[in-house]
Amino acid sequence: MIETTLRSLIRDVPDFPEPGVLFKDITPVLGNAEALAELIEALAEPYRDQGITKVAGIESRGFILATPVATALGAGFVPLRKPGKLPYDVIREEYSLEYGTDALEMHTDAVDSNDRVLVVDDVIATGGTAAAAVRLLERPGADIAGMVVLVELAFLNGRAALNGMPMSALVTYGD
């Protein structure tokens, strides 16, 4: 049921952010109180009995989803941010893009070997950002339970970048 609701609310925006790209806009889902509540429950439910201590959200739309998922799981929230956005000591993980590199940063004390972490984002496409997030969280010894996303663009094969790590998506396009 939730997949049908989500598909009906996710809108296609052609040529955004550049010509030839069909952007999947989730803001109608976020603006619908009932759908948003169902979405958060659907993201959290498979992990309720998994001992999750932290939920990591990837900047920026991942923050929107990860914070209420953390609350639903009784876990803390860890922001994974673009460089220069966090005020304390950070560790950084760089990753490749089609046209260069980017990086994610996390506070040095955000997770440790006692943490079991769920990674949350809005979309997985090529998987580069997701894989960088996992590597960043693993460096201080965190145990990664898996990743959950609202949308998977399966035709871009992002799962392959996760090297078999458990990942689930509520809506998949191009499967």
Secondary structure, DSSP 4 states (H G I P E B T S, - for coil): -HHHHHHHH-EEEET-SSTT-EEEE-HHHHT-HHHHHHHHHHHHGGGTTTT--EEEEETTHHHHHHHHHHHHHT-EEEEEB-TT--SS-EEEEEEEETTEEEEEEEETTS--TT-EEEEEEEEESSSHHHHHHHHHHHTTTPEEEEEEEEEEEGGG-GGGGGTT--EEEEEEE--
